[in-house]
Amino acid sequence: MSDGIDDLRIADVATFLAAYRAASITIAARQLSVTPSQVSKAIARLEGFLKVRLFARNGRGIAPTDQAKAMRLDMEELVRRAQELPGMRRGASRLALAAPSYLAMGFFGHLAAKLSEVRLQAIEAGPATVRAYAEESVIDMALTLSKDKFPSGWASTRIGDMHTALYGCPALAEQLGAEPSMETVKATPFVIPIYHSGGVFIAGDDNCPIPRSERMHGHDAATIAVAVEIAAACNQLVYGPEVAVRRLVMGGRLVEIKADGFRKRVELYLHVNAEQVLARIQRDTVKILTDVLAEGDSLKQ
């Protein structure tokens, strides 16, 4: 093979870095939306160009050689500089983002609209599954309502404060009256969250101040998006983050039920695989999320 720089493919270097981080040809292929064979061929081409072996197979996948470890930082810098070139910005890169449904419905649309240089892969999943996806390198970013423990190499940023509250349709709010008592709320049916596990549906937790066992059970819903639609159409209560119900509140289909003790402050966190997501994408994502929270604050004024 020629020693000329023309034989070096930036895409092969990026593929090498993906395989290095994932420690797996298969996982790297899934992240890059290519086949494992394509990843193997890209690594082989780069090994031929560099005249070194980059990976050795082990029982769990692949392990970088000493030569690969020594070259990694230079390779990352090469890809970073290449990505900054105007001609490299034409194609949208993939960004896998996961969040529970109550955050997905409030933020994913804004991110998809404003992160113009990425192709968003939006994944709805519960907090435990989100963390598992991060451990398996299935996702690049995550949104949660707590500073959960994420793998080494991930960075967590506190975006700001949100509120969870109790909501119902206007007719139900009028029926309950101003500042209904805890006993009145307990006597009103709730849309209860559920999730599917092992072939059966199990009641979930929406962090409502009233335990599920003490509430009147109404309809079930597997996502907050469905739950709020049901609550808007029926005389049933729903509890959740205000960002998830903002559209229905603005449209007059839901109102906050201002019962004492139900409005709670929660913190929104963005978790990012800092070794895999460009710094400017991280900055843009933080700004978009911050702006969405600020928009909600302005609507309450």
N, C-alpha and C positions, 0 to 999 in steps of 0.2 A: 504494500500500500504506500502511496505517496506520502512524503513528509510535509507536503504543502498545507497551509492553513485552510485552503479551499475544501479540504476533505473533512474538516471538522463541522459537525452539525450541532447547532445550539439545541435543537430538539432532543438530540441524543444525550446531551449533558443534562437537560432538564429531566429526562427519563431516568438517568442514573441517580439524580438527587432524589427523585420520588421513590425509587427502589431502595436507596440508602436509608431514607427516613422510615419507610414502611417495613424494612427487613423482609420483604416478601414480593416476589414477582407478581403474584396474583392480586394482592392488595394494590400495588402500584398501578397495575393495568386497570383496575376498577376506578381508581382515582383519576386516571388520565383518560378514561372512556376509550380504551384500546384493548386489544387482546394480549394475553400473556406472551404469545409468540412475538408480537411486535415489540414488547418491552425487552425480551431476550435478544432480539436482533439488534435493537438500538444499543444495548450494552455491549454486545459483541463488536459492533462497528466502532464504538468508542474505545474498547480494549485494543482493537487493531490499530487505531490511530495512535494511541498512547503507548502501545507495545508493553502494557502491563495487565495483570489480572486484577479485576476490581472486586469480585465477589467470590466467596466460597460457600458452598451449600452446607447447611447443618440440619439437624433433625426438625427444626421449627421453621425453616425458610432459608434465607441467605444471610451471610455475615460479610461486612466489608473487610477487605484485606488492609494491611498496613499502608500500602500505597494509596488505596482509596481514601483512607482516613486522612492521610497527609495532603491529599488534593482537594478534599471536600470544600474547604473555605474558599479556595481559589475558584472552584467550579461555581459556587453560589454567587460569588462576586461577578463572574463572567455572565451568568444568566441574568443577574440583577441589572447589569449595565445594558445587556441586550434588550431587556424588557423596557428600559427607559427610552430606547430609540423610537422615534415617531412611527417608523414603518413596522414596528413590532406590535403596535396597538390595534391593528385592524381586527384581528380575531378575538372573540370574547373567550376568556379563560373560565374554567368551571370553578364554582365556589359552592361547596356543600354546606348548608346551614340548617341546623336542627333546633327545635324549640317545642315546648308543650303547646297544645292547640290554642290556649288562651293568650299566648304571646305571639304565636304565628299569625293569627288573624289580625292582630294589631300592628305588626311591624313588617311582615314579609312583603306586603304589597309596596310599601314605601321603599324598601331596599331594592326590590326588583326594578322599580321605576327609575331609581336614581343611581344605582351602580351600573352605569351603562357599559362598562368595559368587561363585565363578567356575565357568565351564564349561570344563573342561580339554580341550584338544586335544593328545593325547599322540602324539608322533612319534618313532619309532625310526630313527636314522640314524647313520652313521659320523661321526667327528669332522670330516672335511673337508666332508661334506655339511651338517653342523650349522652350520659357519661360513658356508657358501654361503647357507643359508636365512636366517641373520642379515643378511648383506649385502643380500639381496633383500627384507628386511622380511616374510618369511613367518612368522617366529616372534617371540615376545616374551621367552622365557627359554631357557637352555640349561644343561646339566650336562656337564662334561668333567673329565678327570683331569689337566688342565694349564691353566696360565694362558695360554690361546690369545689371539691378537690378534683382537678383535672390533671392529665398526665404531664410529665416533665416536658418542657418546651412550649407549653401552653401559657398564655398570659390572660389574666382576668382584669377587666376594667369595670368599675362601678359607673353606670351611666347616669343614674339618678333615682329619684323616688317615684313610686306609683302608689295608687290606692286600690284596695279591694273594697267592695261595698255590696249592699243588698239592693236588688232591682226587681221591679214588677211592671206590668202594663198600667197605664193611667187609670183604668177602671178599678184595678185591684188596689192601687194606691189610695184612691178615693174611698174604697170600702174599708181599708185598714185605718184610715184617718192619719192625722199628723202625729208623728213620733209614737207609733204603736208599741205596746209593751212586749217584753220577751215572751210572755204567755200567749199573746195574740199572734205573734210571729210563729210560734211553735204549732199553733192550731191551723196554720195555712200551709197548703201543700207546696213542696219544693220540687224543682227539677233536679234529680239526683244524678251525679256523674257515675258512669260505669266504664269498665275496660274489659277487654277480652283476654282470657288467660287459660291455656290448657283446654280449650274447647268449651269453656263456660264464661258467662258474664259475671263479673264481680263488682260490687259497689266500690266506687273510688272516693277520694277525699278532695273536697274543694276548699279546705281550710276555713270553712264557715265557723263562727264562734259557737254555734249550736251543733253538738255532735250529731252525726247522721242518725244514730239510734234514737235521738230525742225529737227528730223532726217528723212531720207528716210527709209520707212518701208520695210524690206525684209521678210524673213521667220520668223515664231514664234517658240519658243522652251520653254518647261516647265522646263527644267533643263539646267545647264551650260554644262553638259556632252554632251547633244544633240546639244546645240548651237555651241560648238567648233567644233564638227564633221561636222555640216552644213557649218560653215565658212571655214573649211579646204577643203571642196569639191566644194564650190561656190565662186564667186567673191563678198562676203559679209563680212562686218566687224563684230567683236564681241568684247565686252568690259568685262573684268573680271580679277580676281586675277591670277597672273602668276603661282601659284601652280596648278591651275586648267588646265592650258594649257601646262604645262612643258613637258609632254610626246609627244605631237604633235609638240612642238617646237624642241625638241631633235631629233624627226624623220624627221624634215624638212618640215612638212606639214603646219605649221603656223609660221609666223614671227611677231615680234613687229612692228607696224606702228608708227614710232617715230615722231608723230605730236606734236607740242608744246601744253602743258597744259593737256595732257592725262595721263601721268604717275603720279600716286598718291601713297603716303605711307599710309598704314593702319596697325592697331595693331591687332594681334591675341590673343584672350583670351581663356583660359580653365576654365570652371566652373564645380565644383565638389561638390556633396553632401558629405561633409566631414564627416558626421556622419555615412555614409553607405559604403563608399569606403575605403578599407585598405590604410594606409599611404604609404606602399611600392608600391601599384598600382598607387597611385597619383604621386609618385616620378618617377616611370618608364614612365608614360604617358607624364609627362613634358619633360623628357629627349628625348623620341622618337620624340615628336613634335619639340623640339629645334633642333634635328639632321636633321630633314626633311628641316627646314628652312635654316640651315647651308649648306646643300647639294645644295639648290637652289642658295645660294650666291656664292658657289665655282664654279658652272657652268657658272656664269656670268663673272668670272675673266679670 
